[in-house]
Amino acid sequence: MITLQIPTETLIKCPVCNSEAIYKYGKTKTGKQRFQCLICGRQFSHGAKTQEIQGKPFCPSCDRPMHLYKIEGEVIRFRCSGYPVCKTFRKFRIKEED
């Protein structure tokens, strides 16, 4: 009698809606597997930390809230939520909290 051992993968769930309905969605720059949730559309990597941004700025040109656009090393970049009409962006240095 031959017994097959099927490896059990770690159960991966969406960090937003906790759904198990996900599929592989390419790889990150470092080669880590990316996933996309079929329910809410969120893209994520297994085990990646999400950074909470407190005190999001408002656009100095049109007073709309700004959205996180990109994190580049120690600099965080926000873009106006009115983009592409308002193309204002702001850069801030990231401060680590103790």
N, C-alpha and C positions, 0 to 999 in steps of 0.2 A: 504494500500500500504506500502510495506517495502522498505526502502532506505538503501542501503549498502554504507558504507564509506570505501573506499579503501585508505590506507595510501600511500601518495606519498613519495617515498624515495628521498633523496638528489641526484641530478644528479652528478655522479662521472665520471670524464674524466681523461685520461692519462696525466700526467704532461709533457711528452715529445712530443707526437704527437697530443694531444688534442682529441683523439678518444674516443667515447663512447662505443666501442666494448671491454668490459672488463669482466672478471669473477672473482669470489671469489677464493682466492689462499691461504687458511689457515689463521692462526692468528699469531701475533707477540708474544714474550715472555710475554708482558703485557696484552695480550688478545685482542688487537686491530685487526680489520679485515684487511687482506692483499688482494691485487688485482694483477692481471696480465693482461696487455694489449694484445689483440689478434692480433693487427696490428704490433707493434714494439717489443713485448716480455718483456717490462719493468715491473718489479715488484715494487709495491709501496703500502703505507698505506695512506688512506685519511687524509689529513691535516698534514702529516709529512713534516718537513722542510728538504730541501736538502742543504747540506753544500758545498759551492764552495771552492775548494782547489786551492790556488794560489801558484805558484812556485814549481811544482812537481819536485822531485829530479831525478837525473840520477844515474844509477847503477854504483858503484865504481869499479865493476869487469869487466863489459862488455860495459859500456857507453850507454846502452839502457835506454829509459825512464822507470820510475817506476810507477806502478798503485796503487791506493788506495786499500788496502787489508782489513783493519779492523780498527774500531775506538773503543778503549777500555778505557772508562772513559776519562781521560785527555791525553791519548796517542794515536797517530795516527800511523798506521803501513803501510808502502809501501812495495810492492813486485816487483821484476824485471819483466818486460814484457817478458823476455826470459824464464820464468818459464815453464816447469820443468828442462830445460837444465841448466839455471843459477838460483840457489836457494837463491840468496842474498836478504836480507830484511833490512829495516832501520826503526827505531822508532824515533818519534819526539813528544815533548810536544806540545799540542794545545795552541796557544796564542789567546786570545780574543781581537778583535779590538774594539776601542772605537768609 
